[in-house]
Amino acid sequence: MTTQHLGQITYDVDGTGPLVVCIPGMADVRSTFRFLAPALVAAGYRVAVIDLRGHGDSPSLDGTDDFDSYDNAGNASDVTALISHLGGPAVVLGNSMGAAIGVLVAAEHPDLVSGLVLVGPFVRNGKVNAVLKAVMRVATSRPLVATVWNSYLPSLFAGRKPDDFAEHRALVAASTKRHAAAVSKTMQTNHDDAEAALPRVHTPVLVIMGELDPDFRTPLGEAEWIVEQLGGSIVMVPEAGHYPHAQRPDVVVPAVTSFLASVPHRA
């Protein structure tokens, strides 16, 4: 893949064929798709993998994180611009918060989205009591966010961990430390906008959920709720937590390629 820039946003792109745009979740970096993206390129797709604003290699050009916002809508505007720049439409594949971003793009720009793959998707706010909310605000504050996230990350890989987990964790830790202010602001994102957009999404949908995903009280129940709103199908991934695309590419790659083959890719 070649690394390119669209304004302040960094992305990798490779391959030829119908476009697929992959979006990481909050605090993550684009190498989270290091197993999935090459497999999709080999299957005949043009694949772009983006860093969220203020994450990875997507700070502003002078090295500071001075985007006007770090929420779903701000990131959705970046993804919309990227699809237009690369000559969409595209199938949008989003993990965690990336799924909410994909939902907004599909709702607001249906001409640019041929399909959605939602992996460990956060498309609504979880039910959290006031005390836990207060604790989370402190834990995700700028002084603490890098340390807290580095400690929390292994639990999100419940089940199998990729062989290179230590290396990937180090990349995420370095990015989070470098962009602590941006990541902290991103972690305050409210997903009400994504939930409100669900009725306006009319595109093929695949939901991929790790059976052990600790971010949901009942991962299958959350997947079923999303499909009730959007239609589509569900793939539950055994021995996987919040990152099934990195933990079980042996399951996720064939599921995604099968879905892509079923999607009408408009020129």
MARTOR-781758 format. One record per residue (C-alpha): x, y, z; residue in one letter. Coordinates in steps of 0.02 Angstrom, whole numbers, padded with zeros to 5 digits, always signed. Each point is the difference from the previous one (the first is absolute). Layout:
XYZA/...
This chain:
+00000+00000+00000M/+00053+00179-00031T/-00023+00132+00135T/-00084+00160-00057Q/-00078+00156+00076H/-00164+00088-00028L/+00017+00164+00091G/+00050-00047+00177Q/-00063-00179-00016I/+00118-00145-00034T/-00054-00157-00091Y/+00073-00152-00087D/-00070-00059-00166V/+00037-00150-00108D/-00078-00111-00131G/-00120+00019-00144T/-00185-00034-00013G/-00151+00055+00104P/+00046+00115+00143L/-00001-00053+00183V/+00038+00130+00135V/+00051-00065+00172C/-00020+00107+00157I/+00079-00042+00169P/-00081+00034+00167G/+00049+00131+00128M/+00180-00007+00063A/+00042-00128-00134D/+00112+00021-00153V/-00021-00055-00179R/+00116-00151+00021S/-00145-00084+00090T/-00049-00056-00177F/+00172-00073-00038R/-00071-00174-00028F/-00166+00045-00081L/+00053+00134-00125A/+00131-00103-00096P/-00123-00145-00012A/-00132+00115-00076L/+00127+00069-00123V/+00044-00178-00051A/-00186-00035-00024A/-00013+00139-00129G/-00045+00158+00095Y/+00076+00172+00017R/+00022+00025+00187V/+00028+00163+00093A/+00037-00001+00187V/-00015+00165+00093I/+00067+00068+00164D/-00132+00096+00098L/+00037+00184+00026R/+00122+00025+00142G/+00050-00184-00005H/+00149-00091-00073G/+00072+00104-00141D/-00149+00118-00019S/+00049+00152+00103P/+00005+00170-00082S/+00151+00034-00109L/+00092+00101+00134D/-00010-00148+00120G/-00140+00065+00111T/-00174-00072+00016D/-00107+00152-00038D/-00151-00072-00090F/-00163+00091+00037D/-00078-00161+00065S/+00042-00183+00030Y/-00176-00072+00002D/-00095-00113-00119N/-00056+00143-00111A/+00175+00072-00020G/+00075-00168-00045N/-00147-00037-00116A/+00040+00158-00097S/+00178-00066-00024D/-00061-00169-00061V/-00124+00084-00118T/+00140+00106-00072A/+00112-00151-00020L/-00132-00102-00093I/-00034+00147-00116S/+00187+00025-00026H/+00029-00184-00043L/-00151-00011-00114G/-00135-00090+00097G/-00120-00071+00040P/+00080-00114+00129A/-00043-00137+00120V/+00040+00076+00169V/+00071-00117+00132L/+00008+00074+00175G/+00057-00072+00165N/-00073+00062+00165S/-00021+00190-00017M/+00047-00023-00183G/-00168-00088-00021A/-00093+00154+00063A/+00100+00107-00122I/-00048-00118-00142G/-00184+00010+00048V/+00004+00190-00009L/+00083-00002-00171V/-00127-00127-00065A/-00147+00100+00068A/+00059+00170-00062E/+00081-00052-00164H/-00088-00158-00063P/+00072+00029-00174D/+00175-00029+00071L/-00032-00162+00095V/-00032-00168-00082S/-00003-00098+00162G/+00048+00000+00184L/+00104-00124+00099V/-00016+00038+00185L/+00130-00086+00110V/-00022+00005+00189G/-00115+00147-00036P/-00041+00144+00116F/-00150+00081-00085V/-00086+00053+00161R/+00054+00047+00175N/+00018-00137+00128G/-00099+00006+00161K/+00118+00069+00132V/-00048+00066+00172N/+00048+00174+00057A/+00140-00058+00115V/+00084-00102-00137L/-00017+00146-00120K/+00092+00111+00123A/+00137-00129+00022V/+00018-00018-00188M/+00015+00188-00024R/+00148+00001+00119V/+00078-00159-00072A/-00008+00068-00178T/+00063+00173+00043S/+00156+00061-00088R/+00123-00039+00143P/-00062-00179+00021L/-00068-00058-00166V/+00161-00078-00070A/+00037-00100+00157T/-00181-00053+00027V/-00026-00054-00181W/+00163-00099-00005N/-00056-00095+00155S/-00176-00028-00065Y/+00044-00053-00177L/+00046-00183+00035P/-00174-00032+00071S/-00077+00055-00165L/+00096-00142-00084F/-00093-00131+00101A/+00025-00171-00078G/+00142-00019-00124R/+00130+00136-00015K/+00093+00024-00164P/+00181-00058+00001D/+00058+00180-00018D/-00111+00068+00138F/+00147+00073+00098A/+00060+00098-00152E/-00174+00065-00040H/-00031+00048+00181R/+00162+00099-00001A/-00056+00094-00157L/-00167+00042+00079V/+00084+00053+00163A/+00121+00115-00092A/-00142+00078-00101S/-00109+00025+00153T/+00142+00080+00097K/+00046+00114-00146R/-00180+00055-00030H/-00067-00010+00179A/-00105+00158-00014A/-00081-00056-00163A/-00032-00177+00061V/-00075+00066+00161S/-00119+00110-00098K/-00044-00145-00115T/-00045-00107+00150M/-00133+00127+00049Q/-00094-00038-00162T/-00187-00021+00017N/-00078-00127-00119H/-00176+00071+00003D/+00029+00069-00175D/+00040-00172-00068A/-00152-00079+00082E/-00112+00138-00068A/+00071-00030-00174A/-00039-00187-00004L/-00175+00020-00078P/+00079+00095-00145R/+00121-00139-00046V/-00057-00103-00149H/+00147-00103-00057T/+00056-00181+00020P/+00070-00031+00174V/+00110-00132+00081L/+00026+00002+00189V/+00153-00090+00066I/+00012-00024+00188M/+00124-00091+00110G/-00088-00124+00112E/+00107+00059+00147L/-00009+00188-00033D/+00009+00076+00175P/-00069+00168-00057D/-00176-00073-00012F/-00096-00088+00136R/-00068-00121-00131T/+00097+00013-00164P/-00127-00105-00096L/-00142+00103+00070G/+00082+00161-00058E/+00031-00072-00173A/-00182-00055-00012E/-00060+00172+00053W/+00103+00082-00138I/-00068-00120-00131V/-00176+00037+00061E/+00032+00182-00042Q/+00096-00022-00163L/-00036-00173-00067G/+00147-00103-00059G/+00087-00149+00075S/+00109-00044+00149I/+00164-00094+00016V/+00047-00045+00179M/+00186-00034+00018V/+00054-00128+00130P/+00153+00031+00110E/-00003+00185-00043A/-00033+00160+00095G/-00015+00177-00067H/+00121-00022-00145Y/-00053-00159-00091P/+00078+00061-00164H/+00171-00007+00085A/-00034-00148+00115Q/-00085-00119-00122R/+00037+00053-00179P/-00028-00183-00046D/-00185+00030+00039V/-00019+00184-00044V/+00086+00002-00170V/-00115-00128-00082P/-00152+00081+00081A/+00046+00171-00069V/+00050-00061-00174T/-00163-00098-00013S/-00098+00157+00048F/+00098+00107-00123L/-00038-00123-00140A/-00186+00020+00036S/+00000+00190-00003V/-00046+00092-00160P/+00153+00109-00027H/-00055+00154-00095R/+00123+00088-00115A/
